[in-house]
Amino acid sequence: MSSFTYFNYGGQGVLHPSVLETIKANYERIEQLGAYSNAANAWIEEEKEATRSVLAELLQVKTETITLTQNTTDGCNIALWSYPWQPGDHLLLSDCEHPGIVAIAQTLVKRFGISFSFFPLFNDRDSKDERVLEVIYSHLTPQTKMIMVSHICWNTGQILPLHQIACLCHDRGLWLAVDGAQSVGVLPLNLTELGVDFYAFTGHKWLNGPLGLGGLYVNPDRLDQALPAFVGWRGLKKKQLKFEVASIAYPLLGALRTAIAIESTWGNITERYQTIVTKASDLWTKLNQLSIIKTVCFQPPRSGLVSFQIADRSADKVSLLLEEEYQIYLRSIPHPSALRASVSYKTTEIDYLIHSLKEICNRT
């Protein structure tokens, strides 16, 4: 990481050398024990339970509510396909959802004859929680069965009032599924208190874990009603494992636990979150001092995502310039067309990013 400046934790975190070493050591261990040997299988079961336990502690839920997945979209698929959809049912999304969520909704329409629509969140991205709830309520129909939202929107960085949304849903008998890709590892979380039905997340973004491993929280009150889209031998062992299908990359389990342990050395989750907000606000303030730059949100950020636009400049081209000429890694996003900086508690190069953007903006 010393050779470049990193502002893309919301896309993929950076692996600590100890995480890489754990991956290697775990693959070697399976080979030494003998693949599918009794010893290897016993070790794998210990790894799965240990990882569920760590994730459950992180999210303040019971261990048996955690399903191991490959990524956030995997978990969102499980959640959205688990409802017993009937023709004419309605799914409500925000207009800030990731394209992966929209793709799932489009497929549900084709498969089950349901409909889906968006409630306008992007234009209310700086609104107070009460306004968000009003907009959601106004877009419910008698056919609405489930709402899917992001805890932190991937493009604006807005944090949604999940507990209030969950109360709104449950008062009306609706299910609530949440995309937690940008919130796990950023926000202090207690999913039991939030009252959500499903909460999907990944280990490879803000937790700085390996690609290919994530999780899904399933509220115990929904476990019997929810239907798995895919089934396999893992789900036959226990009812709580009904959404787990077959083999995954088991050596990644210990690597994710290693990554989570390393993150804790930077302070507890509340301290890390406060540092993220402080640094992201510093970047937001300095960006707004540049006349040619416009931040997507007009209020200081409450998360680590800071999206901004440069007048008459292609976000894709600026992202490429920053990478090739300044060794600064951030990403461009399509909706809105903008650059997105993901600020971690580890981020130290905010002034260098501002300096580089000034030089790019001054080019004719």
C-alpha positions in Angstrom: 0.0 0.0 0.0 3.0 2.4 0.4 3.4 2.8 -3.3 -0.1 4.4 -3.9 -2.7 6.6 -2.2 -5.9 4.7 -1.6 -9.5 6.1 -1.6 -11.4 3.0 -2.6 -12.3 1.2 0.5 -15.9 1.2 -0.6 -14.9 -0.8 -3.6 -12.3 -3.1 -2.1 -10.2 -2.8 1.0 -6.5 -3.4 1.3 -5.3 -6.8 2.6 -2.8 -6.6 5.5 0.2 -9.0 5.1 -1.1 -11.1 8.0 -4.4 -11.7 6.1 -2.5 -12.9 3.0 -0.4 -15.1 5.3 -3.5 -16.6 6.8 -5.0 -17.5 3.4 -1.8 -19.2 2.4 -1.4 -21.0 5.7 -5.0 -22.2 5.7 -4.8 -23.7 2.2 -1.6 -25.5 3.2 -3.4 -26.8 6.3 -6.2 -28.4 4.3 -3.6 -30.1 2.1 -1.7 -31.3 5.1 -4.9 -32.6 6.8 -6.1 -34.2 3.6 -9.0 -32.7 1.6 -12.3 -34.2 2.8 -10.6 -36.1 5.5 -12.3 -36.3 8.9 -9.7 -34.1 10.3 -10.1 -31.5 7.6 -13.9 -31.5 7.8 -13.7 -31.1 11.6 -11.4 -28.1 11.2 -13.7 -26.6 8.5 -16.7 -26.8 10.9 -14.7 -25.1 13.6 -13.7 -22.3 11.1 -17.3 -21.7 10.0 -18.6 -21.5 13.5 -15.7 -19.3 14.7 -16.4 -16.9 11.7 -20.1 -16.8 12.3 -19.4 -16.0 15.9 -17.1 -13.1 15.1 -19.6 -11.7 12.5 -22.4 -12.1 15.0 -20.5 -10.1 17.6 -19.8 -7.4 15.1 -23.5 -7.1 14.2 -24.8 -7.7 17.8 -26.9 -10.7 16.8 -27.0 -14.4 17.6 -24.5 -16.6 15.9 -27.2 -18.9 14.4 -28.7 -15.9 12.5 -25.6 -15.6 10.3 -25.5 -17.2 6.8 -22.1 -17.3 5.2 -22.1 -16.1 1.6 -19.6 -15.0 -1.1 -20.5 -11.2 -1.3 -23.2 -8.7 -0.7 -25.1 -9.4 -3.9 -25.2 -13.0 -3.0 -26.9 -12.1 0.2 -29.3 -9.7 -1.4 -30.3 -12.4 -3.9 -31.0 -14.8 -1.0 -33.2 -12.2 0.7 -35.1 -11.0 -2.3 -35.7 -14.5 -3.7 -36.8 -15.8 -0.2 -40.2 -14.1 -0.2 -43.1 -16.3 -1.4 -43.9 -14.0 -4.3 -47.3 -14.1 -6.1 -48.3 -12.4 -9.4 -49.2 -8.8 -8.7 -47.1 -8.4 -5.6 -44.9 -5.3 -5.4 -41.3 -4.6 -4.4 -40.3 -1.1 -3.4 -36.7 0.1 -3.9 -34.9 3.4 -3.5 -33.6 5.1 -6.6 -30.1 4.9 -5.0 -29.8 1.2 -5.1 -26.8 -0.6 -6.6 -27.3 -1.9 -10.2 -27.0 -5.4 -8.8 -30.2 -4.9 -6.8 -32.1 -3.6 -9.8 -31.0 -6.6 -11.8 -32.4 -8.9 -9.2 -35.7 -7.0 -9.2 -36.0 -7.2 -13.0 -35.5 -10.9 -12.8 -38.2 -11.3 -10.2 -40.6 -9.5 -12.5 -39.9 -12.0 -15.3 -40.0 -15.0 -13.0 -43.0 -14.3 -10.8 -45.0 -11.6 -12.5 -44.5 -9.0 -9.7 -43.8 -5.3 -10.2 -41.2 -3.1 -8.6 -40.8 0.7 -8.4 -38.5 3.3 -6.9 -39.1 5.8 -4.3 -37.1 9.0 -4.9 -34.2 9.2 -2.5 -31.5 10.8 -4.7 -33.2 14.1 -4.9 -33.8 14.0 -1.1 -30.3 12.9 -0.3 -29.7 15.7 2.1 -33.1 15.4 3.7 -33.8 14.6 7.4 -35.0 11.1 8.4 -38.6 12.2 8.7 -38.7 13.2 5.1 -37.2 9.9 4.0 -40.0 8.0 5.9 -42.6 10.3 4.4 -41.4 9.5 0.9 -41.3 5.7 1.5 -44.8 5.8 3.0 -46.2 7.7 0.0 -44.9 5.1 -2.4 -46.4 2.0 -0.7 -49.2 0.3 -2.4 -51.7 -2.4 -1.1 -49.6 -4.9 -3.1 -46.2 -4.0 -1.6 -44.7 -7.0 0.2 -41.1 -6.0 0.7 -38.8 -3.0 0.8 -35.1 -3.1 -0.1 -32.8 -0.3 0.8 -29.1 0.4 1.4 -28.1 1.3 4.9 -25.5 3.6 3.4 -26.2 4.5 -0.2 -23.3 3.5 -2.4 -23.4 6.7 -4.6 -24.3 9.5 -2.1 -23.1 8.1 1.2 -26.5 8.9 2.8 -27.4 6.9 5.9 -31.0 5.7 6.1 -33.0 5.6 9.3 -33.2 1.8 9.4 -35.0 1.3 12.7 -37.8 3.7 11.7 -38.1 2.0 8.3 -38.2 -1.4 10.0 -41.0 -0.2 12.2 -42.9 1.2 9.2 -42.5 -2.2 7.5 -43.5 -4.4 10.4 -46.6 -2.2 11.2 -47.8 -3.1 7.8 -46.6 -6.7 7.6 -43.9 -6.0 5.1 -40.4 -7.5 4.9 -37.3 -5.3 5.0 -34.1 -6.3 3.2 -31.0 -4.2 3.6 -27.8 -3.9 1.5 -25.0 -3.4 4.0 -22.1 -3.3 1.6 -21.0 0.2 2.6 -22.0 0.1 6.3 -20.4 -3.1 7.8 -17.0 -2.0 9.1 -18.1 1.6 9.1 -21.1 2.0 11.4 -21.5 0.7 14.9 -24.3 -1.8 14.3 -26.9 -3.6 16.4 -29.1 -5.4 14.0 -31.2 -6.9 16.8 -32.2 -3.4 17.9 -32.6 -2.2 14.3 -35.2 -4.8 13.7 -34.4 -5.6 10.0 -35.4 -8.9 8.4 -32.3 -9.4 6.2 -29.0 -7.6 6.2 -26.4 -8.5 3.5 -22.8 -7.6 3.6 -19.3 -8.4 2.4 -15.9 -8.8 4.0 -13.8 -7.4 1.2 -14.7 -3.7 1.5 -14.5 -1.8 4.8 -13.4 -4.9 6.8 -10.4 -5.2 4.6 -10.9 -8.9 4.2 -10.4 -11.3 1.2 -12.6 -11.3 -1.9 -15.1 -14.1 -2.0 -16.6 -14.1 1.5 -19.5 -12.2 3.0 -22.5 -12.8 5.1 -26.3 -12.4 5.5 -28.2 -11.8 8.8 -31.6 -13.4 8.8 -34.0 -12.3 11.5 -35.2 -15.5 13.4 -38.8 -14.3 13.0 -38.4 -14.8 9.2 -36.4 -18.0 9.1 -39.4 -20.4 8.8 -41.2 -18.2 6.2 -38.2 -17.4 4.0 -37.7 -19.8 1.1 -34.2 -20.7 -0.2 -33.7 -20.2 -4.0 -30.8 -22.7 -4.0 -30.5 -25.7 -1.7 -27.6 -28.1 -0.9 -26.1 -30.4 1.6 -25.0 -27.7 4.0 -28.6 -26.5 4.4 -29.7 -30.0 5.4 -27.7 -30.1 8.6 -29.6 -27.4 10.5 -32.6 -25.2 9.9 -30.4 -22.1 10.5 -28.2 -23.1 7.6 -31.0 -23.4 5.0 -29.5 -20.7 2.8 -26.0 -22.2 2.7 -25.6 -24.5 -0.3 -22.2 -26.2 -0.6 -18.5 -25.7 -0.4 -16.9 -22.2 -0.2 -13.3 -21.1 0.0 -12.8 -22.3 3.6 -9.3 -20.8 3.9 -10.8 -17.3 3.6 -12.8 -17.7 6.9 -9.8 -17.4 9.1 -8.4 -14.6 6.9 -11.6 -12.6 7.5 -11.3 -13.1 11.2 -7.7 -11.9 11.0 -8.7 -8.8 9.1 -11.4 -8.0 11.6 -9.0 -8.4 14.5 -6.5 -6.1 12.8 -9.2 -3.4 12.3 -9.9 -3.5 16.1 -6.3 -2.4 16.8 -7.3 1.0 15.3 -9.8 1.5 18.1 -13.3 0.3 18.7 -16.0 0.6 16.0 -17.4 3.8 17.5 -14.0 5.4 17.6 -13.2 4.3 14.0 -16.5 5.6 12.8 -15.9 9.0 14.4 -12.5 9.2 12.7 -14.0 8.3 9.3 -16.6 11.1 9.6 -14.0 13.6 10.7 -11.7 12.8 7.8 -14.5 12.5 5.2 -15.9 15.9 6.4 -12.4 17.4 6.0 -12.2 16.1 2.4 -15.8 17.4 1.7 -14.9 20.8 3.0 -11.7 21.1 1.0 -13.5 19.9 -2.2 -16.1 22.6 -1.8 -13.4 25.2 -1.6 -12.6 24.4 -5.3 -14.9 26.4 -7.5 -14.9 23.9 -10.4 -15.9 21.0 -8.1 -19.4 20.2 -6.8 -20.0 17.6 -4.1 -23.0 15.4 -4.7 -24.3 16.0 -1.2 -24.6 19.5 0.1 -24.3 18.5 3.8 -21.1 17.2 5.4 -20.9 13.4 5.2 -22.0 11.0 7.9 -20.2 8.1 6.3 -16.9 7.5 4.5 -18.2 8.1 1.0 -17.7 11.5 -0.6 -18.9 11.8 -4.2 -18.1 14.8 -6.3 -18.2 16.1 -9.9 -15.7 18.3 -11.8 -17.2 20.7 -14.3 -16.5 19.7 -17.9 -14.5 16.7 -16.9 -15.3 13.1 -17.4 -15.3 11.2 -14.1 -13.9 8.1 -15.9 -11.0 10.1 -17.4 -10.2 11.9 -14.1 -10.2 8.6 -12.3 -7.8 7.2 -14.8 -5.5 10.3 -14.7 -5.4 10.1 -10.9 -4.3 6.5 -11.0 -1.8 6.7 -13.9 -0.2 10.1 -13.0 -0.6 10.5 -9.3 -1.0 6.8 -8.1 -4.3 7.8 -6.4 -6.9 5.1 -6.4 -10.6 6.1 -6.3 -13.4 5.1 -8.5 -15.9 6.7 -10.9 -19.6 5.9 -10.5 -22.3 6.0 -13.2 -25.3 7.4 -11.3 -24.7 10.2 -10.9 -21.7 10.4 -13.1 -19.1 11.3 -10.5 -15.9 10.4 -8.6 -16.3 8.6 -5.3 -13.6 8.8 -2.6 -13.9 6.2 0.1 -12.3 7.7 3.3 -11.2 5.3 5.9 -9.9 5.9 9.4 -6.5 4.9 7.9 -6.7 7.7 5.3 -3.8 10.2 5.5 -3.4 11.7 2.0 -6.4 14.0 1.7 -4.2 17.1 1.0 -2.4 15.2 -1.7 -5.7 14.3 -3.4 -6.8 17.9 -3.3 -3.4 19.0 -4.7 -3.8 16.5 -7.6 -7.3 17.6 -8.3 -6.3 21.2 -8.5 -3.6 20.4 -11.0 -6.1 18.4 -13.1 -8.7 21.2 -12.9 -6.1 23.8 -14.0 -5.4 21.9 -17.3 -6.9 23.5 -20.4 
